[in-house]
Every structure is written in structure tokens, then in C-alpha cells.
């Protein structure tokens, strides 16, 4: 279900899952008009507007735990960009794994900038 032909399509599945979960909880979800910001959604929870970055993963480490890349890769045929995760630019990370597990992780609790092992985030599993 999660694994798609390309990363943009896989991201669409993650975004749809996040919107569905937040909406099912009764939260208001706002979608930015462009994709130039560091967050994918703004969610109103308890009268607070929270910036949420949505990530997906199909990757596991050698121990069998899902890992999610936090870097944003971009560019075209002429150049490539890599932007490391900056916890000051988002409030939460929503992660969808290949098996359908979801995590809602406060960015302040993320100490890494490139890759996060989800077995260390069980407290935030939805």
C-alpha cells in the first residue's frame, strides 16, 4: 500500500494518511498552497496552530526497526540539494510506515538531523 512508483506518490499516501488521522480526531487541518515551506500541514489542536512535516518509510535497519529519513532531497538533472531536518521549523513530524503504523513525534524530542529510528519513538505511536 505505501510503496509507490516514486517518492512523490509515496509522499501523497503519507499526506493523505495524516489528513485522515487528524480529521478523524476532530482536528482542523490546513494545507499550504505551495510546497516551499518546511511543513506539509498546519493542524489546529487545542487552539494551537501546529506545523507538521509528513514523512513515510519502507526502510528497516538490520535490527528490523523502521527508520525514516528526515532530510529533504531536491533538485533536478543539473543540481541536487539536501536539506537536513531543523526542529525549529516544524512542531511535529507525522510518520507513516509501510505496515500502516503512524507516529506523531514532537520535533523538540528529535535530536538527529538525517535519520530517525522509530523503535526509539514508541511513546509517540498512534
Phi and psi in radians as a Rosetta constraint file:
Dihedral C 1 N 2 CA 2 C 2 CIRCULARHARMONIC -1.390 0.35
Dihedral N 2 CA 2 C 2 N 3 CIRCULARHARMONIC -0.706 0.35
Dihedral C 2 N 3 CA 3 C 3 CIRCULARHARMONIC -1.182 0.35
Dihedral N 3 CA 3 C 3 N 4 CIRCULARHARMONIC 2.064 0.35
Dihedral C 3 N 4 CA 4 C 4 CIRCULARHARMONIC -2.034 0.35
Dihedral N 4 CA 4 C 4 N 5 CIRCULARHARMONIC 3.031 0.35
Dihedral C 4 N 5 CA 5 C 5 CIRCULARHARMONIC -1.126 0.35
Dihedral N 5 CA 5 C 5 N 6 CIRCULARHARMONIC -0.572 0.35
Dihedral C 5 N 6 CA 6 C 6 CIRCULARHARMONIC -2.512 0.35
Dihedral N 6 CA 6 C 6 N 7 CIRCULARHARMONIC 2.910 0.35
Dihedral C 6 N 7 CA 7 C 7 CIRCULARHARMONIC -1.163 0.35
Dihedral N 7 CA 7 C 7 N 8 CIRCULARHARMONIC -0.519 0.35
Dihedral C 7 N 8 CA 8 C 8 CIRCULARHARMONIC -1.143 0.35
Dihedral N 8 CA 8 C 8 N 9 CIRCULARHARMONIC -0.755 0.35
Dihedral C 8 N 9 CA 9 C 9 CIRCULARHARMONIC -1.146 0.35
Dihedral N 9 CA 9 C 9 N 10 CIRCULARHARMONIC -0.701 0.35
Dihedral C 9 N 10 CA 10 C 10 CIRCULARHARMONIC -1.102 0.35
Dihedral N 10 CA 10 C 10 N 11 CIRCULARHARMONIC -0.696 0.35
Dihedral C 10 N 11 CA 11 C 11 CIRCULARHARMONIC -1.092 0.35
Dihedral N 11 CA 11 C 11 N 12 CIRCULARHARMONIC -0.637 0.35
Dihedral C 11 N 12 CA 12 C 12 CIRCULARHARMONIC -1.081 0.35
Dihedral N 12 CA 12 C 12 N 13 CIRCULARHARMONIC -0.699 0.35
Dihedral C 12 N 13 CA 13 C 13 CIRCULARHARMONIC -1.108 0.35
Dihedral N 13 CA 13 C 13 N 14 CIRCULARHARMONIC -0.762 0.35
Dihedral C 13 N 14 CA 14 C 14 CIRCULARHARMONIC -1.100 0.35
Dihedral N 14 CA 14 C 14 N 15 CIRCULARHARMONIC -0.762 0.35
Dihedral C 14 N 15 CA 15 C 15 CIRCULARHARMONIC -1.089 0.35
Dihedral N 15 CA 15 C 15 N 16 CIRCULARHARMONIC -0.756 0.35
Dihedral C 15 N 16 CA 16 C 16 CIRCULARHARMONIC -1.094 0.35
Dihedral N 16 CA 16 C 16 N 17 CIRCULARHARMONIC -0.698 0.35
Dihedral C 16 N 17 CA 17 C 17 CIRCULARHARMONIC -1.125 0.35
Dihedral N 17 CA 17 C 17 N 18 CIRCULARHARMONIC -0.741 0.35
Dihedral C 17 N 18 CA 18 C 18 CIRCULARHARMONIC -1.110 0.35
Dihedral N 18 CA 18 C 18 N 19 CIRCULARHARMONIC -0.818 0.35
Dihedral C 18 N 19 CA 19 C 19 CIRCULARHARMONIC -1.051 0.35
Dihedral N 19 CA 19 C 19 N 20 CIRCULARHARMONIC -0.770 0.35
Dihedral C 19 N 20 CA 20 C 20 CIRCULARHARMONIC -1.088 0.35
Dihedral N 20 CA 20 C 20 N 21 CIRCULARHARMONIC -0.761 0.35
Dihedral C 20 N 21 CA 21 C 21 CIRCULARHARMONIC -1.170 0.35
Dihedral N 21 CA 21 C 21 N 22 CIRCULARHARMONIC -0.849 0.35
Dihedral C 21 N 22 CA 22 C 22 CIRCULARHARMONIC -1.077 0.35
Dihedral N 22 CA 22 C 22 N 23 CIRCULARHARMONIC -0.730 0.35
Dihedral C 22 N 23 CA 23 C 23 CIRCULARHARMONIC -1.124 0.35
Dihedral N 23 CA 23 C 23 N 24 CIRCULARHARMONIC -0.699 0.35
Dihedral C 23 N 24 CA 24 C 24 CIRCULARHARMONIC -1.150 0.35
Dihedral N 24 CA 24 C 24 N 25 CIRCULARHARMONIC -0.376 0.35
Dihedral C 24 N 25 CA 25 C 25 CIRCULARHARMONIC -1.535 0.35
Dihedral N 25 CA 25 C 25 N 26 CIRCULARHARMONIC -0.035 0.35
Dihedral C 25 N 26 CA 26 C 26 CIRCULARHARMONIC 1.520 0.35
Dihedral N 26 CA 26 C 26 N 27 CIRCULARHARMONIC 0.230 0.35
Dihedral C 26 N 27 CA 27 C 27 CIRCULARHARMONIC -1.534 0.35
Dihedral N 27 CA 27 C 27 N 28 CIRCULARHARMONIC 2.634 0.35
Dihedral C 27 N 28 CA 28 C 28 CIRCULARHARMONIC -1.465 0.35
Dihedral N 28 CA 28 C 28 N 29 CIRCULARHARMONIC 2.299 0.35
Dihedral C 28 N 29 CA 29 C 29 CIRCULARHARMONIC -2.019 0.35
Dihedral N 29 CA 29 C 29 N 30 CIRCULARHARMONIC 2.268 0.35
Dihedral C 29 N 30 CA 30 C 30 CIRCULARHARMONIC -2.023 0.35
Dihedral N 30 CA 30 C 30 N 31 CIRCULARHARMONIC 2.388 0.35
Dihedral C 30 N 31 CA 31 C 31 CIRCULARHARMONIC -1.952 0.35
Dihedral N 31 CA 31 C 31 N 32 CIRCULARHARMONIC 2.137 0.35
Dihedral C 31 N 32 CA 32 C 32 CIRCULARHARMONIC -1.053 0.35
Dihedral N 32 CA 32 C 32 N 33 CIRCULARHARMONIC 2.632 0.35
Dihedral C 32 N 33 CA 33 C 33 CIRCULARHARMONIC -1.256 0.35
Dihedral N 33 CA 33 C 33 N 34 CIRCULARHARMONIC -0.475 0.35
Dihedral C 33 N 34 CA 34 C 34 CIRCULARHARMONIC -2.188 0.35
Dihedral N 34 CA 34 C 34 N 35 CIRCULARHARMONIC 3.062 0.35
Dihedral C 34 N 35 CA 35 C 35 CIRCULARHARMONIC -1.992 0.35
Dihedral N 35 CA 35 C 35 N 36 CIRCULARHARMONIC 0.462 0.35
Dihedral C 35 N 36 CA 36 C 36 CIRCULARHARMONIC -1.533 0.35
Dihedral N 36 CA 36 C 36 N 37 CIRCULARHARMONIC -0.150 0.35
Dihedral C 36 N 37 CA 37 C 37 CIRCULARHARMONIC -1.569 0.35
Dihedral N 37 CA 37 C 37 N 38 CIRCULARHARMONIC 2.950 0.35
Dihedral C 37 N 38 CA 38 C 38 CIRCULARHARMONIC -1.456 0.35
Dihedral N 38 CA 38 C 38 N 39 CIRCULARHARMONIC -0.137 0.35
Dihedral C 38 N 39 CA 39 C 39 CIRCULARHARMONIC -2.009 0.35
Dihedral N 39 CA 39 C 39 N 40 CIRCULARHARMONIC 2.759 0.35
Dihedral C 39 N 40 CA 40 C 40 CIRCULARHARMONIC -1.802 0.35
Dihedral N 40 CA 40 C 40 N 41 CIRCULARHARMONIC -0.465 0.35
Dihedral C 40 N 41 CA 41 C 41 CIRCULARHARMONIC -2.467 0.35
Dihedral N 41 CA 41 C 41 N 42 CIRCULARHARMONIC 2.740 0.35
Dihedral C 41 N 42 CA 42 C 42 CIRCULARHARMONIC -2.080 0.35
Dihedral N 42 CA 42 C 42 N 43 CIRCULARHARMONIC 2.210 0.35
Dihedral C 42 N 43 CA 43 C 43 CIRCULARHARMONIC -2.124 0.35
Dihedral N 43 CA 43 C 43 N 44 CIRCULARHARMONIC 2.284 0.35
Dihedral C 43 N 44 CA 44 C 44 CIRCULARHARMONIC -1.607 0.35
Dihedral N 44 CA 44 C 44 N 45 CIRCULARHARMONIC 1.993 0.35
Dihedral C 44 N 45 CA 45 C 45 CIRCULARHARMONIC -2.247 0.35
Dihedral N 45 CA 45 C 45 N 46 CIRCULARHARMONIC 2.160 0.35
Dihedral C 45 N 46 CA 46 C 46 CIRCULARHARMONIC 0.892 0.35
Dihedral N 46 CA 46 C 46 N 47 CIRCULARHARMONIC 0.838 0.35
Dihedral C 46 N 47 CA 47 C 47 CIRCULARHARMONIC 1.108 0.35
Dihedral N 47 CA 47 C 47 N 48 CIRCULARHARMONIC 0.307 0.35
Dihedral C 47 N 48 CA 48 C 48 CIRCULARHARMONIC -2.023 0.35
Dihedral N 48 CA 48 C 48 N 49 CIRCULARHARMONIC 2.413 0.35
Dihedral C 48 N 49 CA 49 C 49 CIRCULARHARMONIC -1.634 0.35
Dihedral N 49 CA 49 C 49 N 50 CIRCULARHARMONIC 2.043 0.35
Dihedral C 49 N 50 CA 50 C 50 CIRCULARHARMONIC -1.983 0.35
Dihedral N 50 CA 50 C 50 N 51 CIRCULARHARMONIC 2.321 0.35
Dihedral C 50 N 51 CA 51 C 51 CIRCULARHARMONIC -1.489 0.35
Dihedral N 51 CA 51 C 51 N 52 CIRCULARHARMONIC 2.180 0.35
Dihedral C 51 N 52 CA 52 C 52 CIRCULARHARMONIC -2.128 0.35
Dihedral N 52 CA 52 C 52 N 53 CIRCULARHARMONIC 2.207 0.35
Dihedral C 52 N 53 CA 53 C 53 CIRCULARHARMONIC -1.713 0.35
Dihedral N 53 CA 53 C 53 N 54 CIRCULARHARMONIC 2.277 0.35
Dihedral C 53 N 54 CA 54 C 54 CIRCULARHARMONIC -1.785 0.35
Dihedral N 54 CA 54 C 54 N 55 CIRCULARHARMONIC 2.297 0.35
Dihedral C 54 N 55 CA 55 C 55 CIRCULARHARMONIC -2.275 0.35
Dihedral N 55 CA 55 C 55 N 56 CIRCULARHARMONIC 2.696 0.35
Dihedral C 55 N 56 CA 56 C 56 CIRCULARHARMONIC -2.264 0.35
Dihedral N 56 CA 56 C 56 N 57 CIRCULARHARMONIC 2.763 0.35
Dihedral C 56 N 57 CA 57 C 57 CIRCULARHARMONIC -2.650 0.35
Dihedral N 57 CA 57 C 57 N 58 CIRCULARHARMONIC 2.511 0.35
Dihedral C 57 N 58 CA 58 C 58 CIRCULARHARMONIC -2.104 0.35
Dihedral N 58 CA 58 C 58 N 59 CIRCULARHARMONIC 0.004 0.35
Dihedral C 58 N 59 CA 59 C 59 CIRCULARHARMONIC -1.578 0.35
Dihedral N 59 CA 59 C 59 N 60 CIRCULARHARMONIC 2.436 0.35
Dihedral C 59 N 60 CA 60 C 60 CIRCULARHARMONIC -2.161 0.35
Dihedral N 60 CA 60 C 60 N 61 CIRCULARHARMONIC 2.632 0.35
Dihedral C 60 N 61 CA 61 C 61 CIRCULARHARMONIC -1.482 0.35
Dihedral N 61 CA 61 C 61 N 62 CIRCULARHARMONIC -3.114 0.35
Dihedral C 61 N 62 CA 62 C 62 CIRCULARHARMONIC -1.132 0.35
Dihedral N 62 CA 62 C 62 N 63 CIRCULARHARMONIC -0.398 0.35
Dihedral C 62 N 63 CA 63 C 63 CIRCULARHARMONIC -1.457 0.35
Dihedral N 63 CA 63 C 63 N 64 CIRCULARHARMONIC -0.077 0.35
Dihedral C 63 N 64 CA 64 C 64 CIRCULARHARMONIC 1.569 0.35
Dihedral N 64 CA 64 C 64 N 65 CIRCULARHARMONIC 0.146 0.35
Dihedral C 64 N 65 CA 65 C 65 CIRCULARHARMONIC -1.597 0.35
Dihedral N 65 CA 65 C 65 N 66 CIRCULARHARMONIC 2.477 0.35
Dihedral C 65 N 66 CA 66 C 66 CIRCULARHARMONIC -1.154 0.35
Dihedral N 66 CA 66 C 66 N 67 CIRCULARHARMONIC 2.480 0.35
Dihedral C 66 N 67 CA 67 C 67 CIRCULARHARMONIC -2.189 0.35
Dihedral N 67 CA 67 C 67 N 68 CIRCULARHARMONIC 2.487 0.35
Dihedral C 67 N 68 CA 68 C 68 CIRCULARHARMONIC -2.134 0.35
Dihedral N 68 CA 68 C 68 N 69 CIRCULARHARMONIC 2.325 0.35
Dihedral C 68 N 69 CA 69 C 69 CIRCULARHARMONIC -1.328 0.35
Dihedral N 69 CA 69 C 69 N 70 CIRCULARHARMONIC 2.310 0.35
Dihedral C 69 N 70 CA 70 C 70 CIRCULARHARMONIC -1.745 0.35
Dihedral N 70 CA 70 C 70 N 71 CIRCULARHARMONIC -0.264 0.35
Dihedral C 70 N 71 CA 71 C 71 CIRCULARHARMONIC -1.276 0.35
Dihedral N 71 CA 71 C 71 N 72 CIRCULARHARMONIC 2.655 0.35
Dihedral C 71 N 72 CA 72 C 72 CIRCULARHARMONIC -1.899 0.35
Dihedral N 72 CA 72 C 72 N 73 CIRCULARHARMONIC 2.140 0.35
Dihedral C 72 N 73 CA 73 C 73 CIRCULARHARMONIC -1.799 0.35
Dihedral N 73 CA 73 C 73 N 74 CIRCULARHARMONIC 2.429 0.35
Dihedral C 73 N 74 CA 74 C 74 CIRCULARHARMONIC -2.633 0.35
Dihedral N 74 CA 74 C 74 N 75 CIRCULARHARMONIC -2.982 0.35
Dihedral C 74 N 75 CA 75 C 75 CIRCULARHARMONIC 2.035 0.35
Dihedral N 75 CA 75 C 75 N 76 CIRCULARHARMONIC -2.853 0.35
Dihedral C 75 N 76 CA 76 C 76 CIRCULARHARMONIC -2.552 0.35
Dihedral N 76 CA 76 C 76 N 77 CIRCULARHARMONIC -2.787 0.35
Dihedral C 76 N 77 CA 77 C 77 CIRCULARHARMONIC -1.172 0.35
Dihedral N 77 CA 77 C 77 N 78 CIRCULARHARMONIC -0.423 0.35
Dihedral C 77 N 78 CA 78 C 78 CIRCULARHARMONIC -1.555 0.35
Dihedral N 78 CA 78 C 78 N 79 CIRCULARHARMONIC -0.566 0.35
Dihedral C 78 N 79 CA 79 C 79 CIRCULARHARMONIC -2.617 0.35
Dihedral N 79 CA 79 C 79 N 80 CIRCULARHARMONIC 2.771 0.35
Dihedral C 79 N 80 CA 80 C 80 CIRCULARHARMONIC -2.255 0.35
Dihedral N 80 CA 80 C 80 N 81 CIRCULARHARMONIC 2.542 0.35
Dihedral C 80 N 81 CA 81 C 81 CIRCULARHARMONIC -2.197 0.35
Dihedral N 81 CA 81 C 81 N 82 CIRCULARHARMONIC 2.589 0.35
Dihedral C 81 N 82 CA 82 C 82 CIRCULARHARMONIC -2.294 0.35
Dihedral N 82 CA 82 C 82 N 83 CIRCULARHARMONIC 2.108 0.35
Dihedral C 82 N 83 CA 83 C 83 CIRCULARHARMONIC -2.001 0.35
Dihedral N 83 CA 83 C 83 N 84 CIRCULARHARMONIC 2.058 0.35
Dihedral C 83 N 84 CA 84 C 84 CIRCULARHARMONIC -1.305 0.35
Dihedral N 84 CA 84 C 84 N 85 CIRCULARHARMONIC 2.700 0.35
Dihedral C 84 N 85 CA 85 C 85 CIRCULARHARMONIC -1.087 0.35
Dihedral N 85 CA 85 C 85 N 86 CIRCULARHARMONIC 2.343 0.35
Dihedral C 85 N 86 CA 86 C 86 CIRCULARHARMONIC -2.191 0.35
Dihedral N 86 CA 86 C 86 N 87 CIRCULARHARMONIC 1.887 0.35
Dihedral C 86 N 87 CA 87 C 87 CIRCULARHARMONIC -1.175 0.35
Dihedral N 87 CA 87 C 87 N 88 CIRCULARHARMONIC -0.168 0.35
Dihedral C 87 N 88 CA 88 C 88 CIRCULARHARMONIC -1.395 0.35
Dihedral N 88 CA 88 C 88 N 89 CIRCULARHARMONIC -0.289 0.35
Dihedral C 88 N 89 CA 89 C 89 CIRCULARHARMONIC -1.691 0.35
Dihedral N 89 CA 89 C 89 N 90 CIRCULARHARMONIC -0.184 0.35
Dihedral C 89 N 90 CA 90 C 90 CIRCULARHARMONIC -2.405 0.35
Dihedral N 90 CA 90 C 90 N 91 CIRCULARHARMONIC 2.762 0.35
Dihedral C 90 N 91 CA 91 C 91 CIRCULARHARMONIC -1.682 0.35
Dihedral N 91 CA 91 C 91 N 92 CIRCULARHARMONIC -0.582 0.35
Dihedral C 91 N 92 CA 92 C 92 CIRCULARHARMONIC -2.511 0.35
Dihedral N 92 CA 92 C 92 N 93 CIRCULARHARMONIC 2.745 0.35
Dihedral C 92 N 93 CA 93 C 93 CIRCULARHARMONIC -2.036 0.35
Dihedral N 93 CA 93 C 93 N 94 CIRCULARHARMONIC 2.229 0.35
Dihedral C 93 N 94 CA 94 C 94 CIRCULARHARMONIC -1.794 0.35
Dihedral N 94 CA 94 C 94 N 95 CIRCULARHARMONIC 2.187 0.35
Dihedral C 94 N 95 CA 95 C 95 CIRCULARHARMONIC -2.107 0.35
Dihedral N 95 CA 95 C 95 N 96 CIRCULARHARMONIC 2.325 0.35
Dihedral C 95 N 96 CA 96 C 96 CIRCULARHARMONIC -1.979 0.35
Dihedral N 96 CA 96 C 96 N 97 CIRCULARHARMONIC 2.213 0.35
Dihedral C 96 N 97 CA 97 C 97 CIRCULARHARMONIC -1.704 0.35
Dihedral N 97 CA 97 C 97 N 98 CIRCULARHARMONIC 2.921 0.35
Dihedral C 97 N 98 CA 98 C 98 CIRCULARHARMONIC -1.011 0.35
Dihedral N 98 CA 98 C 98 N 99 CIRCULARHARMONIC -0.573 0.35
Dihedral C 98 N 99 CA 99 C 99 CIRCULARHARMONIC -1.505 0.35
Dihedral N 99 CA 99 C 99 N 100 CIRCULARHARMONIC 0.096 0.35
Dihedral C 99 N 100 CA 100 C 100 CIRCULARHARMONIC 1.608 0.35
Dihedral N 100 CA 100 C 100 N 101 CIRCULARHARMONIC 0.014 0.35
Dihedral C 100 N 101 CA 101 C 101 CIRCULARHARMONIC -1.209 0.35
Dihedral N 101 CA 101 C 101 N 102 CIRCULARHARMONIC 2.545 0.35
Dihedral C 101 N 102 CA 102 C 102 CIRCULARHARMONIC -2.175 0.35
Dihedral N 102 CA 102 C 102 N 103 CIRCULARHARMONIC 2.510 0.35
Dihedral C 102 N 103 CA 103 C 103 CIRCULARHARMONIC -2.279 0.35
Dihedral N 103 CA 103 C 103 N 104 CIRCULARHARMONIC 2.520 0.35
Dihedral C 103 N 104 CA 104 C 104 CIRCULARHARMONIC -2.229 0.35
Dihedral N 104 CA 104 C 104 N 105 CIRCULARHARMONIC 1.698 0.35
Dihedral C 104 N 105 CA 105 C 105 CIRCULARHARMONIC -1.893 0.35
Dihedral N 105 CA 105 C 105 N 106 CIRCULARHARMONIC 2.171 0.35
Dihedral C 105 N 106 CA 106 C 106 CIRCULARHARMONIC -1.127 0.35
Dihedral N 106 CA 106 C 106 N 107 CIRCULARHARMONIC 2.309 0.35
Dihedral C 106 N 107 CA 107 C 107 CIRCULARHARMONIC -1.103 0.35
Dihedral N 107 CA 107 C 107 N 108 CIRCULARHARMONIC -0.508 0.35
Dihedral C 107 N 108 CA 108 C 108 CIRCULARHARMONIC -1.100 0.35
Dihedral N 108 CA 108 C 108 N 109 CIRCULARHARMONIC -0.367 0.35
Dihedral C 108 N 109 CA 109 C 109 CIRCULARHARMONIC -1.602 0.35
Dihedral N 109 CA 109 C 109 N 110 CIRCULARHARMONIC 0.041 0.35
Dihedral C 109 N 110 CA 110 C 110 CIRCULARHARMONIC -1.733 0.35
Dihedral N 110 CA 110 C 110 N 111 CIRCULARHARMONIC 2.049 0.35
Dihedral C 110 N 111 CA 111 C 111 CIRCULARHARMONIC -1.790 0.35
Dihedral N 111 CA 111 C 111 N 112 CIRCULARHARMONIC -0.079 0.35
Dihedral C 111 N 112 CA 112 C 112 CIRCULARHARMONIC -1.814 0.35
Dihedral N 112 CA 112 C 112 N 113 CIRCULARHARMONIC 2.859 0.35
Dihedral C 112 N 113 CA 113 C 113 CIRCULARHARMONIC -2.094 0.35
Dihedral N 113 CA 113 C 113 N 114 CIRCULARHARMONIC -0.189 0.35
Dihedral C 113 N 114 CA 114 C 114 CIRCULARHARMONIC -2.076 0.35
Dihedral N 114 CA 114 C 114 N 115 CIRCULARHARMONIC -0.802 0.35
Dihedral C 114 N 115 CA 115 C 115 CIRCULARHARMONIC -2.578 0.35
Dihedral N 115 CA 115 C 115 N 116 CIRCULARHARMONIC 2.395 0.35
Dihedral C 115 N 116 CA 116 C 116 CIRCULARHARMONIC -2.108 0.35
Dihedral N 116 CA 116 C 116 N 117 CIRCULARHARMONIC 2.257 0.35
Dihedral C 116 N 117 CA 117 C 117 CIRCULARHARMONIC -1.514 0.35
Dihedral N 117 CA 117 C 117 N 118 CIRCULARHARMONIC 2.091 0.35
Dihedral C 117 N 118 CA 118 C 118 CIRCULARHARMONIC -1.284 0.35
Dihedral N 118 CA 118 C 118 N 119 CIRCULARHARMONIC -0.342 0.35
Dihedral C 118 N 119 CA 119 C 119 CIRCULARHARMONIC -1.118 0.35
Dihedral N 119 CA 119 C 119 N 120 CIRCULARHARMONIC -0.342 0.35
Dihedral C 119 N 120 CA 120 C 120 CIRCULARHARMONIC -1.480 0.35
Dihedral N 120 CA 120 C 120 N 121 CIRCULARHARMONIC 0.007 0.35
Dihedral C 120 N 121 CA 121 C 121 CIRCULARHARMONIC -2.111 0.35
Dihedral N 121 CA 121 C 121 N 122 CIRCULARHARMONIC 0.389 0.35
Dihedral C 121 N 122 CA 122 C 122 CIRCULARHARMONIC -0.990 0.35
Dihedral N 122 CA 122 C 122 N 123 CIRCULARHARMONIC -0.507 0.35
Dihedral C 122 N 123 CA 123 C 123 CIRCULARHARMONIC -1.039 0.35
Dihedral N 123 CA 123 C 123 N 124 CIRCULARHARMONIC -0.476 0.35
Dihedral C 123 N 124 CA 124 C 124 CIRCULARHARMONIC -1.778 0.35
Dihedral N 124 CA 124 C 124 N 125 CIRCULARHARMONIC 0.157 0.35
Dihedral C 124 N 125 CA 125 C 125 CIRCULARHARMONIC -1.279 0.35
Dihedral N 125 CA 125 C 125 N 126 CIRCULARHARMONIC 2.332 0.35
